[in-house]
Structures are given as structure tokens and as C-alpha cells.
Amino acid sequence: MRQSESARSLTRRQFATLVGGGMLALAGGGLFGCTPKSEASANVSKTVSCDVLVVGGGGAGVSAAAMAACAGASTILIEKEAWLAGSSSLALGTLYGANTQMQKEKGVDDSAEDFLAYLLRRGGDKLDRDIQVMCSEEFGKTIDWLREDLHVPFKDTLSLKGTDTVARAHNCKNSAYDALSAVTALARENGVQFHFGMPAESLVVDNGAVTGVLARSGAGELVQYSAKKTIMATGGFCRNPEMIDKYMPDYSGVYTEVGVGLTGEGLQMGLDIGADYVGHGGTNGILACPVEPGQSKLISTKAMWVNSAGERFANEGGQTHDIYYQVAHFHDQKFFAVYDQAMYDALSSGLKANFDRGLKSGVFAKGDTAAEAAEALGISGQALQASLDAYNEMARAGEDTQFKKKAANLVPIEKAPFYVLTMGVCTHGSFGGYHVNTDLQVLDTSGNPIPNYYSAGEVCCGSFIYDDYPSGGCGLNWSYTSGRLAGQKAAAAAAQA
């Protein structure tokens, strides 16, 4: 019952193509640069002016625009897609924060100081302490703003994330779109103008100060947006293979599920005028299944997971982000889940259909023994069988002495036939980006603020998350918190200009 040789080892890029159905092709190519000033000046069709210009329509950008408008600034948001298209519209909707009203209602004893200690413990001295202090104090305020002021619906329970021991994860009732729609409504109510289908091409700079951007309309017109203050909130660059190769080479060729517009041009525009880059090639992501996108239920915590050498490497029920980092740094960025027939029989009909598709395509394998299935995928059958024998012995004893897996998930895998499933990783965001201060001003390579230039969201999250994601919900809250604060700061500065 051995699978054919076609099931053997896949490269990173082949696996990414299988997972994404060729989605990497959407990333496009090329880095983005500034339009030469002489050419731009000659071809500008019209000029539009405002107090605050926001570039990018995800959670960070819309929050920034909403708060700038609430502060009385005339505000325009330009978005290259025809809709609000940031990754925050695709996220599950977890926001991480401390000292919130909901925590108090649930009797959770927490503080910004304890949250700060957790962040610093995760990231160490690589982190900008001032930014961490800001986040520890402001993340909870952002959750309260969304839940109490904007009436975003949240689930009635808090959850643990990362390696934290305090329940700080607040989960939107449906998805992150609950938050985005509420903030969008606030922006519209306060007069923000949304200009869709308007990709920015370059920053406009006068004597070192940013005075706006040049953008191209769908009709091909070059429009100059002139603003007292500009906020860049264009997200990351996970859909730009060239930038991945340059800034995150460990993740070259890895499948991504971020918004289709996250191609990095907003970051590149600032780098072209001397903005500082911070971050160390880190990324956020999930474990990925080639036949089921998103949070795949086939990546079962009751399975045994092994690396390409057939060795068990983690607690299958452990923190997803930590296992993601571990797998992402395997030489092939793959791991394998071992099933038996009892596990297969327990699947829903929909999951069985996906499972069978994996067998047919050769990324899953079946055998009378686990060793036979492993060898069909190019894994040492002897090594995997030894790992499974040791695992089953612990399962029968009711204690995982190797990785401390909970007893509820520690079930013997012993009913033939056996299955070995190829799994991998999927990026959900890039950590490198603009270096910003606590006013969300973009800094140059000498550490000085670039006049009139602010940033929010993933395009500057390297200032918060250097290379290690502290827990689920931190990235989404960084977007809303940095956006909220950038809008307030930019509007206040514009009023003084």
C-alpha cells in the first residue's frame, strides 16, 4: 500500500504552491522607488490638499484616519485596492492587552506593569523599551475603546496566548472585521474621505520634510496629495518575494495568507528618503496544511508530529507561534503528522474529502505500518516507527515525559492502516519596517524624526516586535493602537502647523 515516488520530498516553493494554489504569483515583483521629481511635476493632473493624509486602508490606517478626523483634522485616506484590504480584515480577531474593563469584569488581576514584564521577558534587550512601555499601557485602552466606545462585539471569555500565564486575549465575536467595520463607521461619521483604487507611487519631499504623496488613479492620472502630515499604514511585504529575500531570507518561498496588497511599496518609499529600518527577519505565522487553507483542523493535536528525520520535536498541543518558529527554521520548513485509522474515521466528511485529496496529490501517504507510510514521503521509516513506539508507550502510561503534552491529547496511535501527512508553515505578517518613536514619527538612520511623517501598523511593527512574536493578538492590537495614536498625534501636530 505504499505511495508512489511522486510523494517524495517537496521543496519550500513547491510546498508553498501546493498550499496556496499558486497565490505567490499575486505578489508581483519588483521593489518600489520614488518617482523622479521632474517627471512627477510635469505629469501631475491635479492636486488634493488636506491636514492629514493616510496611506493604506487596513485596521491601522482606518484607525489613524478616524482619530485624526475626530480631532478636527481634514483627513483623506487613499487605498490602492477597491476596498479596505489590509490583513486586519482577514484576521481571526484576537487583541492582546492588559488592565481592560473586561478583565476587571471577569476578575482577572492584571496591570500594565505585569504586561510589560511579559513583553520584555519574551523579547529581551533587543526591544525598544519605550515602545514596549507604550504598548503595555495602550493595548488595554485600545480594547476598551473598541468594546466600550465603539461597541465592537467580543466573546464573553478571555484566553491565554503565547507563554503568558495571564488571560489577556480578547476575541472579537465573529472576526477582526467586527473591529474594522466599527472603526470605518467612526471614520465616515467624522468626515474622512476614502479614495479607493489610488495606489501611492512616491513620497513628495521638500527640504527633507514629507509634504504628501504622488498616487496614480485607475484612469492613469497622477494625483498629488498635499498634506500637513502624512501617515504611512500600507502594511507589510509578505507578497513581495524580492523584499522577503532581502529582509526575511529564512522565509523565502514560504506560502502566505496576508492581504493581496501587502507588497511593501509603502515601506520602500520611506527607505528611499532615508527612513531607518528596524527588525531582524522575523515573521508571524501559522502551521499550514497543503489541502486546507487557514487554521487547518487536519493539523491535529492528537496526532504525533515529527520532522523530516522522523523525530518527534514538540508538544503537539503547545503554543502554535512557538512551534511555527521552530518549523520555520527547519531546513525544509516542513513537519509531518502521524495518524492512524481511528483518527481518520473520526473526521467529518468535509475533512475526509480534504484528507483524501492529500493522498491523491501525494502530500499525504498511507501504509500498513507507520514506517511504510513514512518511507513513501522520503522519511526514515525506522526512525519514525521508533518515535511512534515511544509515543504510544507514553500514551498508554498517561504521561508525556518528553514534551509534557496534556493527557487529554495523548492518545495511542496504533490502529492500522497508518497515515503520514506533510505539513508546513504559512506567514501572516512581516516584522521588519520603519523605526518609529512613541509619537509614531518615522525616524531617519540618525534617529531623528523625518518632518511631517508618521506610520502605523505592520509597516512599522519592527519597532514593537523585533523578531519574536510575543503572543496571538499582539499584531492586531499593534495595528489598532499605533493607528489610533498616530492619528491623534498627527492631527495635533497639523493643528499647530
C-alpha positions in Angstrom: 0.0 0.0 0.0 3.0 2.3 -0.4 2.5 5.6 -2.2 4.4 6.3 -5.4 7.7 8.1 -5.6 5.9 11.3 -6.6 5.1 11.8 -2.9 8.7 12.3 -2.0 10.4 15.4 -0.8 8.9 18.8 -1.8 10.9 22.0 -1.9 9.8 25.0 0.0 8.5 26.7 -3.1 6.7 23.6 -4.3 5.0 23.2 -0.9 4.0 26.9 -1.0 2.5 26.5 -4.4 0.5 23.4 -3.2 -0.8 25.2 -0.2 -1.6 28.5 -1.9 -2.8 27.2 -5.2 -0.2 29.5 -6.8 -1.1 32.5 -4.7 2.5 33.7 -4.6 2.1 34.7 -8.2 -0.2 37.5 -6.9 2.7 39.1 -5.1 4.1 40.7 -8.2 7.7 41.6 -8.4 10.0 44.5 -8.1 10.7 47.0 -5.3 9.1 50.3 -5.4 11.0 53.6 -5.7 10.4 57.3 -5.8 9.2 58.9 -9.0 11.8 61.4 -10.2 10.6 64.9 -9.2 10.9 66.5 -12.6 8.9 63.7 -14.2 6.3 63.9 -11.4 5.9 67.6 -11.6 5.4 67.5 -15.4 2.7 64.9 -15.2 0.6 65.8 -12.2 -3.1 66.0 -13.3 -4.4 67.6 -10.1 -3.5 68.4 -6.5 -5.7 67.5 -3.5 -5.0 69.1 -0.1 -5.8 68.1 3.5 -4.5 68.3 7.0 -3.8 64.6 7.4 -3.2 62.1 4.7 -3.4 58.4 5.5 -1.9 55.9 3.0 -3.4 52.4 3.4 -6.9 51.1 4.4 -6.3 48.4 6.9 -7.0 48.5 10.6 -4.1 50.8 11.3 -4.9 53.2 8.5 -8.6 53.4 9.2 -8.0 53.9 12.9 -5.5 56.7 12.2 -7.9 58.4 9.8 -10.8 58.1 12.2 -8.9 59.6 15.2 -7.4 62.4 13.1 -10.8 63.3 11.9 -12.3 63.1 15.4 -9.6 65.6 16.5 -10.8 68.0 13.8 -8.3 67.5 11.0 -9.5 67.3 7.4 -8.5 63.8 6.6 -8.2 61.7 3.4 -7.4 58.0 3.3 -6.1 56.6 0.0 -6.1 52.8 -0.7 -4.7 51.1 -3.7 -7.3 48.4 -3.8 -11.0 48.9 -4.4 -11.9 48.0 -0.8 -10.5 48.1 2.7 -7.9 45.4 2.1 -5.5 45.1 4.9 -4.7 41.8 6.7 -6.6 43.1 9.7 -9.8 42.4 7.6 -8.7 38.7 7.4 -7.6 38.1 10.9 -9.4 35.9 13.5 -10.0 38.9 15.7 -7.8 38.4 18.8 -6.5 41.5 20.5 -4.0 41.2 23.3 -3.9 43.7 26.2 -3.9 44.3 29.9 -5.9 46.1 32.5 -9.1 46.1 30.5 -12.6 46.6 31.6 -13.4 43.1 30.5 -10.6 41.7 32.7 -12.0 43.5 35.6 -15.5 42.1 34.9 -14.0 38.6 34.8 -12.0 39.0 38.0 -8.6 38.8 36.2 -6.0 40.7 38.2 -3.7 42.4 35.7 -1.7 45.5 35.2 0.3 47.3 32.5 3.4 46.7 34.6 2.9 42.9 34.5 2.2 43.0 30.8 5.4 45.0 30.2 7.4 42.4 32.2 6.0 39.7 29.9 6.9 41.6 26.7 10.4 42.2 27.9 10.8 38.6 29.0 9.8 37.5 25.5 11.9 39.9 23.6 14.8 40.8 25.8 17.2 43.7 25.3 16.6 43.6 21.5 13.4 45.6 22.1 12.8 49.4 22.3 11.8 49.7 25.9 9.9 53.0 25.3 7.8 51.3 22.6 7.1 48.3 24.9 6.0 50.6 27.7 3.7 52.4 25.3 2.2 49.1 24.2 1.8 47.7 27.7 -0.2 50.9 28.7 -2.1 51.5 25.5 -3.1 48.0 24.3 -5.7 47.7 27.0 -7.0 51.2 26.3 -7.5 50.2 22.6 -9.5 47.2 23.6 -11.7 49.3 25.8 -12.1 51.9 23.0 -13.3 49.2 20.6 -15.5 47.3 23.1 -16.9 50.1 25.3 -16.9 53.2 23.0 -17.4 51.6 19.5 -19.5 48.6 20.8 -17.5 46.0 18.9 -18.9 42.7 19.9 -16.5 40.4 21.8 -16.8 36.9 23.0 -17.6 36.6 26.7 -14.4 34.7 27.6 -10.7 35.7 27.8 -8.0 33.2 26.8 -4.3 32.5 27.3 -1.9 33.0 24.5 1.9 32.6 24.0 3.7 31.6 27.1 1.8 34.1 29.2 0.1 33.0 32.5 -2.5 35.7 32.5 -5.6 35.7 30.3 -5.1 38.8 28.1 -6.5 37.6 24.8 -9.8 39.4 23.9 -11.6 37.8 21.0 -14.0 39.6 18.6 -17.3 37.7 18.4 -17.1 36.9 14.7 -13.7 38.0 13.3 -11.4 41.0 13.1 -13.8 42.5 10.6 -16.0 43.4 13.6 -13.4 45.9 14.7 -12.6 47.2 11.2 -16.3 47.9 10.3 -16.8 49.8 13.6 -13.7 51.9 13.1 -14.7 52.5 9.5 -18.1 53.7 10.6 -16.4 56.1 13.0 -14.2 57.5 10.3 -17.1 58.1 7.9 -19.2 59.7 10.6 -16.4 62.2 11.2 -15.9 63.1 7.5 -12.9 61.0 6.4 -12.7 60.9 2.6 -11.9 57.4 1.2 -10.2 57.4 -2.2 -10.1 53.8 -3.4 -8.1 52.5 -6.4 -5.4 55.1 -5.7 -2.0 53.4 -5.2 0.7 55.7 -3.9 3.8 55.8 -6.0 6.2 58.0 -4.1 6.5 60.5 -1.3 6.7 64.2 -2.0 9.6 65.7 -0.1 10.5 69.4 0.3 13.9 70.2 2.0 13.7 66.9 3.9 10.1 67.2 5.0 7.4 65.0 3.7 4.6 67.1 2.2 2.4 64.4 0.8 2.4 61.6 -1.9 2.0 61.1 -5.6 -0.7 58.5 -6.4 -2.0 57.0 -9.6 -5.7 56.8 -10.3 -7.4 53.9 -12.1 -7.7 56.2 -15.1 -3.9 56.7 -15.1 -3.9 60.2 -13.8 -1.1 61.2 -11.5 -2.5 62.9 -8.4 -0.5 64.9 -5.9 -1.9 64.7 -2.4 -0.5 67.6 -0.3 -0.8 67.3 3.5 0.5 68.9 6.6 1.1 65.4 8.0 1.3 62.0 6.2 0.7 58.7 7.9 2.0 55.6 6.1 -0.1 52.5 7.0 0.4 50.2 4.0 1.1 47.0 5.9 4.0 44.6 5.4 5.7 42.9 2.4 4.9 39.2 2.6 3.6 39.3 -1.0 6.8 40.8 -2.4 9.3 37.9 -3.0 12.2 40.3 -3.6 11.7 42.0 -0.2 11.3 38.7 1.5 14.6 37.5 0.0 16.3 40.7 1.2 14.8 41.2 4.7 13.5 37.8 5.6 15.6 35.2 3.7 14.7 32.4 6.1 11.2 32.6 4.8 11.9 32.8 1.1 9.3 30.7 -0.8 7.0 30.2 2.1 3.3 30.4 1.4 1.5 33.5 2.8 -2.1 34.3 3.5 -1.8 38.1 4.0 -3.9 40.6 2.1 -3.1 40.7 -1.6 -2.0 44.3 -1.4 0.9 43.8 1.0 3.7 44.2 -1.4 5.9 46.6 0.5 5.9 49.8 -1.6 4.9 52.0 1.4 8.0 50.8 3.3 10.2 51.2 0.3 9.1 54.8 -0.3 10.3 55.8 3.1 13.5 53.8 2.8 14.2 55.7 -0.4 14.2 59.1 1.5 16.4 57.9 4.4 14.0 56.2 6.8 15.5 53.8 9.2 14.7 50.1 9.1 14.3 48.0 12.2 13.7 44.3 12.7 15.6 41.1 12.2 13.9 39.0 9.6 11.1 37.9 11.9 7.6 37.0 10.9 4.2 36.0 12.3 2.5 32.9 11.0 0.7 29.6 11.5 1.1 26.0 10.8 -0.1 25.1 7.3 -1.8 22.2 5.6 -1.4 21.9 1.8 -5.0 20.8 1.3 -6.8 23.0 3.7 -6.0 26.8 3.9 -6.2 28.8 7.1 -6.3 27.2 10.6 -6.4 23.6 9.4 -8.2 21.1 11.6 -6.2 18.3 10.0 -3.2 19.6 12.0 -4.5 17.7 15.0 -3.0 18.0 18.4 -3.9 14.3 18.9 -1.5 13.3 16.1 2.2 12.8 16.6 4.3 15.4 14.8 7.8 14.6 13.5 10.5 16.4 11.5 12.0 15.1 8.2 14.3 12.9 10.2 11.3 11.1 11.7 11.9 12.5 15.2 9.2 14.0 17.4 10.2 17.6 18.1 7.4 19.4 20.1 4.4 19.2 22.3 1.7 19.0 19.6 -0.7 20.9 21.9 1.8 23.6 22.6 1.8 27.2 21.6 1.3 27.5 17.8 3.5 30.5 17.4 6.4 28.8 19.2 6.1 25.7 17.1 5.7 27.8 13.9 9.1 29.4 14.6 10.6 26.0 15.2 9.3 24.6 12.0 10.1 27.8 10.0 13.8 27.2 10.9 13.9 23.6 9.8 16.0 23.3 6.7 12.9 22.3 4.7 10.3 24.1 6.7 8.1 21.0 6.9 6.8 18.7 9.6 4.7 15.6 9.4 1.6 14.5 11.3 1.1 10.8 12.0 -2.5 9.5 12.0 -4.0 6.0 12.4 -7.3 4.7 11.0 -9.2 5.6 14.2 -8.2 9.2 13.8 -9.2 9.2 10.1 -12.6 7.6 11.0 -13.3 10.4 13.5 -13.0 13.1 10.8 -16.0 14.9 9.4 -17.0 14.2 5.8 -15.5 17.5 4.7 -12.2 16.9 6.4 -12.1 13.3 4.9 -12.6 14.9 1.5 -9.6 17.1 2.1 -7.6 14.3 3.6 -8.3 12.1 0.5 -7.3 14.9 -1.7 -3.9 15.0 0.1 -3.5 11.2 -0.5 -4.3 11.6 -4.2 -1.9 14.5 -4.7 0.9 12.7 -2.9 1.5 15.1 0.0 -0.1 12.5 2.4 0.9 8.8 2.4 -0.8 5.6 3.6 0.8 2.3 4.7 0.1 -0.9 6.6 2.7 0.4 9.1 3.7 3.9 10.0 7.2 3.1 8.7 5.8 2.2 5.3 3.8 5.5 5.1 6.9 7.5 6.2 9.2 6.0 3.6 6.7 7.0 0.9 7.4 10.6 1.8 11.2 10.1 2.0 11.3 9.9 5.8 13.3 7.2 7.6 10.7 4.6 8.4 12.8 3.1 11.1 13.2 6.5 12.9 9.6 7.4 12.6 8.5 4.0 13.9 10.8 4.3 16.9 9.3 7.7 17.6 5.8 6.3 17.4 6.6 3.3 19.6 8.0 5.6 22.3 5.0 7.9 21.9 2.5 5.1 22.3 4.3 3.8 25.4 3.9 7.2 27.0 0.3 7.5 25.8 -0.6 4.1 27.4 1.1 5.3 30.6 -0.8 8.6 30.5 2.2 10.8 30.8 4.3 12.6 28.1 7.7 12.6 29.7 9.3 14.0 26.6 7.3 17.2 25.9 4.6 17.3 28.6 1.6 17.0 26.3 -1.7 17.1 28.1 -3.2 13.7 28.8 -6.4 14.6 27.0 -4.5 14.8 23.7 -2.1 11.9 24.5 -3.9 9.0 22.7 -2.2 5.9 21.4 -1.8 5.9 17.6 -2.0 2.1 16.9 -4.8 1.1 14.6 -3.7 0.2 11.1 -3.5 1.5 8.4 -1.4 4.5 9.2 -1.1 7.9 7.5 1.7 10.5 7.4 0.7 14.0 6.4 3.0 16.6 5.1 2.6 20.0 6.8 4.4 23.3 6.7 4.2 26.9 7.7 2.4 30.0 6.4 3.4 33.6 7.0 0.8 36.0 8.4 3.0 39.1 8.6 6.4 40.7 8.3 8.0 42.2 11.4 10.7 44.4 9.9 9.8 48.0 9.0 10.1 51.7 9.9 11.8 52.7 13.1 9.3 54.9 14.9 9.2 56.7 18.3 6.4 56.8 20.8 4.7 59.6 18.8 4.7 57.2 15.8 7.0 59.5 13.9 9.2 57.8 11.4 12.9 58.1 12.2 15.8 58.5 9.9 19.0 56.5 10.1 20.4 59.0 12.6 17.5 58.6 14.9 15.8 61.9 14.1 12.1 62.2 13.1 11.5 62.8 9.4 9.4 66.0 9.5 5.7 65.5 9.0 6.0 61.7 8.5 4.2 59.2 10.7 3.5 55.5 10.5 1.2 52.8 11.9 0.6 49.1 11.7 2.6 46.4 10.1 4.8 48.7 8.1 6.4 49.8 11.4 5.8 46.8 13.7 9.5 46.0 13.8 9.7 48.8 16.4 7.4 46.6 18.6 8.2 43.1 17.6 11.8 42.8 16.7 11.9 39.1 15.7 9.8 37.1 18.2 6.0 37.3 18.3 5.1 37.5 21.9 1.5 36.1 21.6 -1.5 35.8 19.4 -3.4 39.2 19.2 -0.3 41.4 19.6 0.0 42.2 15.9 -3.7 43.1 15.5 -3.6 45.3 18.6 -0.4 47.0 17.4 -2.3 47.9 14.2 -5.2 49.5 16.1 -3.2 51.0 18.8 -0.5 52.6 16.6 -3.2 53.8 14.2 -5.2 55.3 17.0 -2.2 57.1 18.4 -0.7 58.1 15.1 -4.0 59.8 14.1 -4.2 61.7 17.3 -0.5 62.8 17.2 -0.6 63.8 13.5 -3.8 65.8 14.0 -2.4 67.6 17.0 0.7 68.5 15.1 -1.2 69.6 12.0 -3.2 72.0 14.1 0.0 73.7 15.1 1.4 73.8 11.6 
